[in-house]
Amino acid sequence: MKLYRFLSGPDDASFCDKVTAALNRGWSLSGSPTYAYDARSNTMRCGQAVVKEVEGKDYDPRMKLSEQ
């Protein structure tokens, strides 16, 4: 099965840590990162899609993708 996640967070080191952790768990970048202003929190936010191929499993909407 092929899995998709969209990671998002504030424009700081915690976002880079989140993406780095996903890459080290076998996820791959998918497309370009995004960068936008969040008027409610008055901060910049980042986003990055990641994908991963997992053999021998079927997708279940209840599964926690971050644990795959």
Number of C-alpha atoms within 10 A of each C-alpha: 10 11 13 14 16 13 15 19 17 18 16 11 9 12 18 15 11 14 22 12 13 21 15 9 13 13 22 16 16 14 10 9 14 11 15 12 13 11 8 6 9 8 11 14 17 17 18 19 18 20 18 20 14 14 8 6 9 9 11 8 7 6 9 8 13 10 7 13
